[in-house]
């Protein structure tokens, strides 16, 4: 079976995180990705979208989903116009902190994740990979 890909763009607004969650949920259901992987992917795309919206001057973001041909690996990409590389969190947010948990969640949920210069936008891509079908 060939790999599957799906791309969609959103304006860089706080409300776009919800649209990203809904779009990813619908696409992964259509691809019959199991519930645990689907839920983790929805949370990951929400965190990646929120980070791009809050921490870059992007006017829009581009999200990509790729499911490998053997349907074992799901890759999520979030492209934005930010130029600062994203690094693993140096410390956990405290109980009273209102933010700072997003990348920690990404680090905990993803099998692998990272950041690189984007080939599809003016800035960077942050990506995460999950096991879709064990």
N, CA, C and O atoms as a GROMACS GRO file, in nm:
protein
  536
    1UNK      N    1   0.085  -0.118   0.000
    1UNK     CA    2   0.000   0.000   0.000
    1UNK      C    3   0.089   0.125   0.000
    1UNK      O    4   0.184   0.131   0.078
    2UNK      N    5   0.062   0.222  -0.084
    2UNK     CA    6   0.144   0.344  -0.088
    2UNK      C    7   0.118   0.429   0.038
    2UNK      O    8   0.015   0.417   0.104
    3UNK      N    9   0.214   0.514   0.067
    3UNK     CA   10   0.196   0.602   0.182
    3UNK      C   11   0.085   0.702   0.153
    3UNK      O   12   0.055   0.732   0.037
    4UNK      N   13   0.026   0.752   0.258
    4UNK     CA   14  -0.081   0.852   0.245
    4UNK      C   15  -0.030   0.985   0.298
    4UNK      O   16   0.044   0.990   0.397
    5UNK      N   17  -0.071   1.092   0.230
    5UNK     CA   18  -0.033   1.227   0.272
    5UNK      C   19  -0.153   1.317   0.267
    5UNK      O   20  -0.241   1.302   0.183
    6UNK      N   21  -0.156   1.412   0.360
    6UNK     CA   22  -0.263   1.512   0.361
    6UNK      C   23  -0.203   1.642   0.413
    6UNK      O   24  -0.136   1.644   0.516
    7UNK      N   25  -0.228   1.751   0.342
    7UNK     CA   26  -0.177   1.884   0.378
    7UNK      C   27  -0.292   1.982   0.389
    7UNK      O   28  -0.387   1.977   0.311
    8UNK      N   29  -0.281   2.072   0.486
    8UNK     CA   30  -0.380   2.180   0.498
    8UNK      C   31  -0.315   2.301   0.563
    8UNK      O   32  -0.224   2.289   0.646
    9UNK      N   33  -0.362   2.417   0.524
    9UNK     CA   34  -0.310   2.542   0.578
    9UNK      C   35  -0.415   2.610   0.664
    9UNK      O   36  -0.535   2.591   0.645
   10UNK      N   37  -0.367   2.689   0.758
   10UNK     CA   38  -0.455   2.763   0.849
   10UNK      C   39  -0.396   2.901   0.876
   10UNK      O   40  -0.274   2.918   0.872
   11UNK      N   41  -0.480   2.999   0.905
   11UNK     CA   42  -0.426   3.128   0.948
   11UNK      C   43  -0.361   3.112   1.085
   11UNK      O   44  -0.402   3.027   1.164
   12UNK      N   45  -0.261   3.192   1.114
   12UNK     CA   46  -0.191   3.184   1.242
   12UNK      C   47  -0.270   3.260   1.348
   12UNK      O   48  -0.230   3.367   1.393
   13UNK      N   49  -0.382   3.202   1.388
   13UNK     CA   50  -0.470   3.258   1.490
   13UNK      C   51  -0.486   3.155   1.602
   13UNK      O   52  -0.472   3.035   1.579
   14UNK      N   53  -0.516   3.202   1.722
   14UNK     CA   54  -0.536   3.109   1.834
   14UNK      C   55  -0.647   3.008   1.804
   14UNK      O   56  -0.639   2.894   1.848
   15UNK      N   57  -0.748   3.048   1.732
   15UNK     CA   58  -0.860   2.959   1.701
   15UNK      C   59  -0.821   2.848   1.602
   15UNK      O   60  -0.896   2.752   1.585
   16UNK      N   61  -0.707   2.861   1.539
   16UNK     CA   62  -0.664   2.761   1.441
   16UNK      C   63  -0.627   2.628   1.506
   16UNK      O   64  -0.630   2.524   1.440
   17UNK      N   65  -0.592   2.628   1.635
   17UNK     CA   66  -0.560   2.502   1.702
   17UNK      C   67  -0.681   2.410   1.700
   17UNK      O   68  -0.667   2.289   1.680
   18UNK      N   69  -0.799   2.465   1.721
   18UNK     CA   70  -0.921   2.383   1.717
   18UNK      C   71  -0.945   2.329   1.576
   18UNK      O   72  -0.977   2.211   1.559
   19UNK      N   73  -0.930   2.414   1.477
   19UNK     CA   74  -0.948   2.369   1.338
   19UNK      C   75  -0.848   2.260   1.303
   19UNK      O   76  -0.882   2.164   1.234
   20UNK      N   77  -0.724   2.274   1.350
   20UNK     CA   78  -0.622   2.173   1.324
   20UNK      C   79  -0.661   2.041   1.390
   20UNK      O   80  -0.650   1.935   1.328
   21UNK      N   81  -0.707   2.045   1.515
   21UNK     CA   82  -0.750   1.923   1.585
   21UNK      C   83  -0.862   1.854   1.508
   21UNK      O   84  -0.857   1.733   1.485
   22UNK      N   85  -0.963   1.932   1.469
   22UNK     CA   86  -1.079   1.875   1.398
   22UNK      C   87  -1.038   1.814   1.265
   22UNK      O   88  -1.085   1.706   1.229
   23UNK      N   89  -0.952   1.882   1.192
   23UNK     CA   90  -0.908   1.833   1.061
   23UNK      C   91  -0.829   1.703   1.075
   23UNK      O   92  -0.851   1.608   1.000
   24UNK      N   93  -0.737   1.701   1.171
   24UNK     CA   94  -0.655   1.581   1.192
   24UNK      C   95  -0.742   1.464   1.239
   24UNK      O   96  -0.726   1.352   1.192
   25UNK      N   97  -0.833   1.490   1.330
   25UNK     CA   98  -0.923   1.384   1.378
   25UNK      C   99  -1.002   1.323   1.262
   25UNK      O  100  -1.010   1.201   1.249
   26UNK      N  101  -1.059   1.408   1.178
   26UNK     CA  102  -1.138   1.359   1.065
   26UNK      C  103  -1.054   1.278   0.966
   26UNK      O  104  -1.097   1.173   0.920
   27UNK      N  105  -0.934   1.327   0.934
   27UNK     CA  106  -0.849   1.259   0.838
   27UNK      C  107  -0.802   1.124   0.893
   27UNK      O  108  -0.803   1.024   0.822
   28UNK      N  109  -0.761   1.121   1.018
   28UNK     CA  110  -0.711   0.996   1.075
   28UNK      C  111  -0.822   0.893   1.095
   28UNK      O  112  -0.797   0.773   1.086
   29UNK      N  113  -0.941   0.939   1.122
   29UNK     CA  114  -1.055   0.846   1.127
   29UNK      C  115  -1.079   0.785   0.989
   29UNK      O  116  -1.103   0.665   0.977
   30UNK      N  117  -1.071   0.868   0.885
   30UNK     CA  118  -1.089   0.818   0.748
   30UNK      C  119  -0.980   0.717   0.713
   30UNK      O  120  -1.005   0.623   0.637
   31UNK      N  121  -0.859   0.736   0.767
   31UNK     CA  122  -0.749   0.643   0.742
   31UNK      C  123  -0.753   0.523   0.837
   31UNK      O  124  -0.669   0.434   0.828
   32UNK      N  125  -0.851   0.521   0.928
   32UNK     CA  126  -0.868   0.412   1.024
   32UNK      C  127  -0.748   0.394   1.118
   32UNK      O  128  -0.709   0.282   1.151
   33UNK      N  129  -0.690   0.507   1.160
   33UNK     CA  130  -0.583   0.505   1.259
   33UNK      C  131  -0.648   0.474   1.394
   33UNK      O  132  -0.749   0.535   1.429
   34UNK      N  133  -0.591   0.380   1.471
   34UNK     CA  134  -0.651   0.340   1.599
   34UNK      C  135  -0.663   0.457   1.698
   34UNK      O  136  -0.593   0.558   1.688
   35UNK      N  137  -0.755   0.439   1.792
   35UNK     CA  138  -0.792   0.545   1.886
   35UNK      C  139  -0.679   0.609   1.964
   35UNK      O  140  -0.673   0.732   1.973
   36UNK      N  141  -0.587   0.530   2.022
   36UNK     CA  142  -0.479   0.588   2.102
   36UNK      C  143  -0.389   0.676   2.016
   36UNK      O  144  -0.355   0.788   2.055
   37UNK      N  145  -0.350   0.626   1.901
   37UNK     CA  146  -0.263   0.704   1.812
   37UNK      C  147  -0.338   0.827   1.760
   37UNK      O  148  -0.279   0.934   1.748
   38UNK      N  149  -0.466   0.812   1.730
   38UNK     CA  150  -0.546   0.924   1.683
   38UNK      C  151  -0.551   1.033   1.789
   38UNK      O  152  -0.529   1.150   1.759
   39UNK      N  153  -0.580   0.996   1.914
   39UNK     CA  154  -0.588   1.095   2.023
   39UNK      C  155  -0.454   1.164   2.046
   39UNK      O  156  -0.449   1.286   2.064
   40UNK      N  157  -0.346   1.087   2.044
   40UNK     CA  158  -0.213   1.146   2.061
   40UNK      C  159  -0.181   1.242   1.947
   40UNK      O  160  -0.126   1.349   1.970
   41UNK      N  161  -0.216   1.206   1.824
   41UNK     CA  162  -0.190   1.293   1.709
   41UNK      C  163  -0.269   1.423   1.719
   41UNK      O  164  -0.218   1.530   1.686
   42UNK      N  165  -0.392   1.414   1.763
   42UNK     CA  166  -0.475   1.534   1.779
   42UNK      C  167  -0.413   1.628   1.883
   42UNK      O  168  -0.407   1.749   1.862
   43UNK      N  169  -0.368   1.572   1.994
   43UNK     CA  170  -0.303   1.655   2.096
   43UNK      C  171  -0.172   1.714   2.045
   43UNK      O  172  -0.143   1.831   2.070
   44UNK      N  173  -0.093   1.634   1.974
   44UNK     CA  174   0.033   1.685   1.919
   44UNK      C  175   0.011   1.800   1.822
   44UNK      O  176   0.079   1.902   1.831
   45UNK      N  177  -0.083   1.785   1.730
   45UNK     CA  178  -0.105   1.892   1.632
   45UNK      C  179  -0.158   2.018   1.702
   45UNK      O  180  -0.127   2.129   1.661
   46UNK      N  181  -0.235   2.000   1.806
   46UNK     CA  182  -0.285   2.115   1.882
   46UNK      C  183  -0.169   2.190   1.947
   46UNK      O  184  -0.163   2.313   1.940
   47UNK      N  185  -0.077   2.118   2.010
   47UNK     CA  186   0.037   2.182   2.076
   47UNK      C  187   0.131   2.247   1.974
   47UNK      O  188   0.179   2.358   1.997
   48UNK      N  189   0.157   2.180   1.863
   48UNK     CA  190   0.246   2.237   1.762
   48UNK      C  191   0.185   2.362   1.699
   48UNK      O  192   0.255   2.460   1.676
   49UNK      N  193   0.056   2.358   1.672
   49UNK     CA  194  -0.012   2.475   1.615
   49UNK      C  195  -0.011   2.591   1.714
   49UNK      O  196   0.018   2.705   1.676
   50UNK      N  197  -0.043   2.563   1.838
   50UNK     CA  198  -0.044   2.668   1.940
   50UNK      C  199   0.093   2.732   1.954
   50UNK      O  200   0.104   2.855   1.963
   51UNK      N  201   0.199   2.650   1.957
   51UNK     CA  202   0.334   2.706   1.966
   51UNK      C  203   0.366   2.796   1.848
   51UNK      O  204   0.423   2.904   1.866
   52UNK      N  205   0.331   2.753   1.728
   52UNK     CA  206   0.359   2.834   1.609
   52UNK      C  207   0.284   2.966   1.614
   52UNK      O  208   0.339   3.070   1.579
   53UNK      N  209   0.159   2.962   1.656
   53UNK     CA  210   0.076   3.082   1.661
   53UNK      C  211   0.127   3.180   1.768
   53UNK      O  212   0.133   3.301   1.744
   54UNK      N  213   0.163   3.127   1.884
   54UNK     CA  214   0.204   3.213   1.995
   54UNK      C  215   0.348   3.262   1.986
   54UNK      O  216   0.378   3.372   2.034
   55UNK      N  217   0.437   3.185   1.925
   55UNK     CA  218   0.579   3.216   1.934
   55UNK      C  219   0.646   3.253   1.802
   55UNK      O  220   0.769   3.261   1.796
   56UNK      N  221   0.567   3.275   1.696
   56UNK     CA  222   0.625   3.323   1.570
   56UNK      C  223   0.539   3.438   1.518
   56UNK      O  224   0.429   3.462   1.566
   57UNK      N  225   0.592   3.506   1.420
   57UNK     CA  226   0.517   3.615   1.355
   57UNK      C  227   0.451   3.566   1.226
   57UNK      O  228   0.425   3.646   1.136
   58UNK      N  229   0.426   3.437   1.217
   58UNK     CA  230   0.368   3.379   1.096
   58UNK      C  231   0.227   3.432   1.072
   58UNK      O  232   0.151   3.456   1.165
   59UNK      N  233   0.194   3.449   0.945
   59UNK     CA  234   0.058   3.484   0.907
   59UNK      C  235  -0.027   3.360   0.884
   59UNK      O  236  -0.149   3.365   0.887
   60UNK      N  237   0.042   3.249   0.859
   60UNK     CA  238  -0.028   3.122   0.836
   60UNK      C  239   0.065   3.007   0.875
   60UNK      O  240   0.186   3.025   0.890
   61UNK      N  241   0.006   2.890   0.892
   61UNK     CA  242   0.083   2.768   0.920
   61UNK      C  243   0.037   2.661   0.821
   61UNK      O  244  -0.076   2.664   0.772
   62UNK      N  245   0.126   2.567   0.794
   62UNK     CA  246   0.096   2.456   0.704
   62UNK      C  247   0.117   2.327   0.782
   62UNK      O  248   0.224   2.305   0.841
   63UNK      N  249   0.016   2.243   0.783
   63UNK     CA  250   0.024   2.117   0.855
   63UNK      C  251   0.020   2.001   0.757
   63UNK      O  252  -0.059   2.002   0.662
   64UNK      N  253   0.105   1.902   0.781
   64UNK     CA  254   0.108   1.783   0.698
   64UNK      C  255   0.100   1.657   0.780
   64UNK      O  256   0.157   1.648   0.889
   65UNK      N  257   0.028   1.560   0.728
   65UNK     CA  258   0.017   1.428   0.788
   65UNK      C  259   0.066   1.327   0.686
   65UNK      O  260   0.027   1.332   0.570
   66UNK      N  261   0.152   1.236   0.728
   66UNK     CA  262   0.201   1.129   0.641
   66UNK      C  263   0.191   0.998   0.715
   66UNK      O  264   0.245   0.983   0.824
   67UNK      N  265   0.122   0.903   0.654
   67UNK     CA  266   0.111   0.768   0.709
   67UNK      C  267   0.190   0.676   0.615
   67UNK      O  268   0.161   0.670   0.496
   68UNK      N  269   0.289   0.606   0.670
   68UNK     CA  270   0.374   0.521   0.586
   68UNK      C  271   0.292   0.410   0.521
   68UNK      O  272   0.182   0.376   0.567
   69UNK      N  273   0.346   0.354   0.415
   69UNK     CA  274   0.277   0.250   0.339
   69UNK      C  275   0.240   0.129   0.423
   69UNK      O  276   0.137   0.066   0.398
   70UNK      N  277   0.323   0.095   0.521
   70UNK     CA  278   0.289  -0.018   0.608
   70UNK      C  279   0.196   0.025   0.723
   70UNK      O  280   0.159  -0.057   0.807
   71UNK      N  281   0.160   0.152   0.726
   71UNK     CA  282   0.068   0.212   0.823
   71UNK      C  283   0.119   0.205   0.966
   71UNK      O  284   0.040   0.211   1.061
   72UNK      N  285   0.249   0.191   0.983
   72UNK     CA  286   0.305   0.183   1.119
   72UNK      C  287   0.345   0.318   1.174
   72UNK      O  288   0.338   0.339   1.296
   73UNK      N  289   0.386   0.410   1.089
   73UNK     CA  290   0.438   0.538   1.137
   73UNK      C  291   0.354   0.654   1.083
   73UNK      O  292   0.328   0.663   0.963
   74UNK      N  293   0.313   0.741   1.173
   74UNK     CA  294   0.242   0.863   1.138
   74UNK      C  295   0.334   0.980   1.168
   74UNK      O  296   0.384   0.994   1.280
   75UNK      N  297   0.356   1.064   1.068
   75UNK     CA  298   0.439   1.184   1.085
   75UNK      C  299   0.351   1.306   1.075
   75UNK      O  300   0.271   1.319   0.983
   76UNK      N  301   0.367   1.396   1.170
   76UNK     CA  302   0.294   1.523   1.173
   76UNK      C  303   0.398   1.633   1.154
   76UNK      O  304   0.500   1.634   1.222
   77UNK      N  305   0.372   1.725   1.062
   77UNK     CA  306   0.462   1.838   1.039
   77UNK      C  307   0.384   1.967   1.053
   77UNK      O  308   0.270   1.977   1.009
   78UNK      N  309   0.448   2.068   1.114
   78UNK     CA  310   0.388   2.199   1.125
   78UNK      C  311   0.493   2.300   1.075
   78UNK      O  312   0.596   2.320   1.139
   79UNK      N  313   0.465   2.361   0.962
   79UNK     CA  314   0.556   2.458   0.901
   79UNK      C  315   0.507   2.599   0.934
   79UNK      O  316   0.388   2.628   0.928
   80UNK      N  317   0.602   2.687   0.969
   80UNK     CA  318   0.566   2.827   0.997
   80UNK      C  319   0.679   2.917   0.949
   80UNK      O  320   0.779   2.869   0.894
   81UNK      N  321   0.663   3.046   0.970
   81UNK     CA  322   0.764   3.142   0.924
   81UNK      C  323   0.866   3.176   1.032
   81UNK      O  324   0.950   3.264   1.011
   82UNK      N  325   0.860   3.110   1.145
   82UNK     CA  326   0.956   3.135   1.252
   82UNK      C  327   1.095   3.086   1.214
   82UNK      O  328   1.110   2.985   1.146
   83UNK      N  329   1.195   3.157   1.258
   83UNK     CA  330   1.332   3.121   1.223
   83UNK      C  331   1.408   3.057   1.340
   83UNK      O  332   1.516   3.000   1.320
   84UNK      N  333   1.354   3.066   1.459
   84UNK     CA  334   1.423   3.013   1.576
   84UNK      C  335   1.400   2.863   1.587
   84UNK      O  336   1.285   2.819   1.591
   85UNK      N  337   1.506   2.785   1.593
   85UNK     CA  338   1.489   2.640   1.607
   85UNK      C  339   1.417   2.606   1.738
   85UNK      O  340   1.430   2.678   1.837
   86UNK      N  341   1.343   2.501   1.737
   86UNK     CA  342   1.272   2.455   1.856
   86UNK      C  343   1.359   2.349   1.922
   86UNK      O  344   1.407   2.257   1.856
   87UNK      N  345   1.377   2.363   2.052
   87UNK     CA  346   1.461   2.269   2.128
   87UNK      C  347   1.378   2.202   2.237
   87UNK      O  348   1.274   2.255   2.278
   88UNK      N  349   1.423   2.087   2.283
   88UNK     CA  350   1.353   2.022   2.394
   88UNK      C  351   1.347   2.114   2.516
   88UNK      O  352   1.438   2.194   2.538
   89UNK      N  353   1.241   2.104   2.593
   89UNK     CA  354   1.230   2.190   2.712
   89UNK      C  355   1.342   2.162   2.811
   89UNK      O  356   1.381   2.047   2.832
   90UNK      N  357   1.394   2.269   2.871
   90UNK     CA  358   1.504   2.254   2.967
   90UNK      C  359   1.454   2.219   3.107
   90UNK      O  360   1.526   2.157   3.185
   91UNK      N  361   1.332   2.259   3.137
   91UNK     CA  362   1.274   2.227   3.267
   91UNK      C  363   1.122   2.220   3.255
   91UNK      O  364   1.063   2.275   3.162
   92UNK      N  365   1.062   2.152   3.350
   92UNK     CA  366   0.915   2.140   3.351
   92UNK      C  367   0.852   2.266   3.407
   92UNK      O  368   0.907   2.332   3.495
   93UNK      N  369   0.734   2.296   3.355
   93UNK     CA  370   0.658   2.408   3.409
   93UNK      C  371   0.610   2.370   3.549
   93UNK      O  372   0.576   2.255   3.575
   94UNK      N  373   0.607   2.467   3.637
   94UNK     CA  374   0.561   2.444   3.774
   94UNK      C  375   0.410   2.445   3.782
   94UNK      O  376   0.343   2.484   3.687
   95UNK      N  377   0.356   2.403   3.896
   95UNK     CA  378   0.210   2.395   3.912
   95UNK      C  379   0.139   2.530   3.894
   95UNK      O  380   0.024   2.533   3.852
   96UNK      N  381   0.207   2.639   3.924
   96UNK     CA  382   0.145   2.770   3.910
   96UNK      C  383   0.165   2.835   3.775
   96UNK      O  384   0.106   2.940   3.747
   97UNK      N  385   0.246   2.774   3.690
   97UNK     CA  386   0.273   2.831   3.557
   97UNK      C  387   0.153   2.808   3.465
   97UNK      O  388   0.094   2.701   3.462
   98UNK      N  389   0.120   2.913   3.390
   98UNK     CA  390   0.007   2.903   3.298
   98UNK      C  391   0.046   2.853   3.160
   98UNK      O  392  -0.042   2.821   3.080
   99UNK      N  393   0.172   2.844   3.131
   99UNK     CA  394   0.217   2.794   3.002
   99UNK      C  395   0.349   2.720   3.022
   99UNK      O  396   0.400   2.710   3.134
  100UNK      N  397   0.403   2.667   2.911
  100UNK     CA  398   0.531   2.601   2.919
  100UNK      C  399   0.525   2.449   2.918
  100UNK      O  400   0.626   2.383   2.942
  101UNK      N  401   0.407   2.394   2.893
  101UNK     CA  402   0.392   2.249   2.893
  101UNK      C  403   0.385   2.187   2.753
  101UNK      O  404   0.396   2.066   2.739
  102UNK      N  405   0.368   2.269   2.652
  102UNK     CA  406   0.343   2.219   2.516
  102UNK      C  407   0.452   2.128   2.463
  102UNK      O  408   0.424   2.016   2.420
  103UNK      N  409   0.577   2.175   2.465
  103UNK     CA  410   0.685   2.093   2.411
  103UNK      C  411   0.716   1.974   2.502
  103UNK      O  412   0.764   1.871   2.454
  104UNK      N  413   0.689   1.988   2.631
  104UNK     CA  414   0.704   1.873   2.720
  104UNK      C  415   0.605   1.764   2.680
  104UNK      O  416   0.640   1.645   2.677
  105UNK      N  417   0.481   1.802   2.648
  105UNK     CA  418   0.382   1.705   2.601
  105UNK      C  419   0.426   1.642   2.469
  105UNK      O  420   0.414   1.520   2.452
  106UNK      N  421   0.476   1.722   2.379
  106UNK     CA  422   0.525   1.669   2.251
  106UNK      C  423   0.635   1.566   2.277
  106UNK      O  424   0.634   1.458   2.219
  107UNK      N  425   0.728   1.601   2.364
  107UNK     CA  426   0.840   1.511   2.395
  107UNK      C  427   0.790   1.380   2.456
  107UNK      O  428   0.846   1.274   2.429
  108UNK      N  429   0.686   1.386   2.538
  108UNK     CA  430   0.634   1.266   2.605
  108UNK      C  431   0.551   1.179   2.512
  108UNK      O  432   0.555   1.056   2.522
  109UNK      N  433   0.475   1.239   2.421
  109UNK     CA  434   0.383   1.164   2.335
  109UNK      C  435   0.449   1.106   2.210
  109UNK      O  436   0.416   0.995   2.168
  110UNK      N  437   0.541   1.180   2.152
  110UNK     CA  438   0.599   1.139   2.024
  110UNK      C  439   0.707   1.033   2.045
  110UNK      O  440   0.779   1.033   2.144
  111UNK      N  441   0.716   0.941   1.948
  111UNK     CA  442   0.827   0.846   1.948
  111UNK      C  443   0.957   0.920   1.917
  111UNK      O  444   1.062   0.891   1.974
  112UNK      N  445   0.948   1.015   1.825
  112UNK     CA  446   1.059   1.102   1.787
  112UNK      C  447   1.001   1.236   1.748
  112UNK      O  448   0.887   1.244   1.703
  113UNK      N  449   1.078   1.343   1.766
  113UNK     CA  450   1.035   1.475   1.721
  113UNK      C  451   1.158   1.563   1.703
  113UNK      O  452   1.266   1.534   1.754
  114UNK      N  453   1.138   1.671   1.629
  114UNK     CA  454   1.249   1.762   1.609
  114UNK      C  455   1.206   1.884   1.530
  114UNK      O  456   1.088   1.907   1.505
  115UNK      N  457   1.304   1.961   1.491
  115UNK     CA  458   1.281   2.086   1.419
  115UNK      C  459   1.391   2.102   1.315
  115UNK      O  460   1.505   2.061   1.336
  116UNK      N  461   1.356   2.161   1.202
  116UNK     CA  462   1.453   2.182   1.094
  116UNK      C  463   1.407   2.302   1.010
  116UNK      O  464   1.298   2.355   1.030
  117UNK      N  465   1.490   2.342   0.920
  117UNK     CA  466   1.451   2.448   0.826
  117UNK      C  467   1.344   2.390   0.733
  117UNK      O  468   1.356   2.277   0.686
  118UNK      N  469   1.242   2.467   0.709
  118UNK     CA  470   1.130   2.422   0.626
  118UNK      C  471   1.164   2.429   0.478
  118UNK      O  472   1.232   2.521   0.433
  119UNK      N  473   1.115   2.332   0.404
  119UNK     CA  474   1.124   2.336   0.258
  119UNK      C  475   0.992   2.384   0.199
  119UNK      O  476   0.979   2.396   0.077
  120UNK      N  477   0.893   2.410   0.286
  120UNK     CA  478   0.760   2.450   0.238
  120UNK      C  479   0.716   2.588   0.287
  120UNK      O  480   0.613   2.639   0.243
  121UNK      N  481   0.792   2.648   0.377
  121UNK     CA  482   0.760   2.780   0.430
  121UNK      C  483   0.891   2.859   0.442
  121UNK      O  484   0.998   2.806   0.413
  122UNK      N  485   0.880   2.982   0.485
  122UNK     CA  486   0.997   3.068   0.496
  122UNK      C  487   1.080   3.043   0.621
  122UNK      O  488   1.192   3.094   0.633
  123UNK      N  489   1.028   2.964   0.713
  123UNK     CA  490   1.097   2.945   0.839
  123UNK      C  491   1.135   2.801   0.868
  123UNK      O  492   1.224   2.745   0.806
  124UNK      N  493   1.065   2.742   0.965
  124UNK     CA  494   1.103   2.610   1.013
  124UNK      C  495   0.985   2.514   1.007
  124UNK      O  496   0.870   2.553   0.985
  125UNK      N  497   1.018   2.386   1.028
  125UNK     CA  498   0.918   2.282   1.045
  125UNK      C  499   0.947   2.216   1.179
  125UNK      O  500   1.062   2.189   1.213
  126UNK      N  501   0.842   2.192   1.255
  126UNK     CA  502   0.852   2.109   1.375
  126UNK      C  503   0.773   1.983   1.342
  126UNK      O  504   0.658   1.990   1.296
  127UNK      N  505   0.834   1.868   1.364
  127UNK     CA  506   0.772   1.741   1.326
  127UNK      C  507   0.770   1.646   1.446
  127UNK      O  508   0.850   1.657   1.539
  128UNK      N  509   0.675   1.555   1.440
  128UNK     CA  510   0.664   1.451   1.543
  128UNK      C  511   0.620   1.323   1.475
  128UNK      O  512   0.540   1.326   1.381
  129UNK      N  513   0.671   1.209   1.522
  129UNK     CA  514   0.633   1.080   1.468
  129UNK      C  515   0.576   0.992   1.577
  129UNK      O  516   0.625   0.991   1.690
  130UNK      N  517   0.472   0.918   1.541
  130UNK     CA  518   0.403   0.826   1.633
  130UNK      C  519   0.390   0.690   1.569
  130UNK      O  520   0.389   0.678   1.447
  131UNK      N  521   0.381   0.588   1.652
  131UNK     CA  522   0.346   0.456   1.602
  131UNK      C  523   0.195   0.455   1.581
  131UNK      O  524   0.118   0.473   1.675
  132UNK      N  525   0.153   0.434   1.457
  132UNK     CA  526   0.010   0.436   1.425
  132UNK      C  527  -0.054   0.298   1.447
  132UNK      O  528  -0.158   0.287   1.513
  133UNK      N  529   0.007   0.196   1.391
  133UNK     CA  530  -0.040   0.059   1.405
  133UNK      C  531   0.078  -0.023   1.456
  133UNK      O  532   0.177  -0.039   1.384
  134UNK      N  533   0.071  -0.075   1.577
  134UNK     CA  534   0.185  -0.151   1.630
  134UNK      C  535   0.209  -0.279   1.553
  134UNK      O  536   0.302  -0.354   1.586
   0.00000   0.00000   0.00000
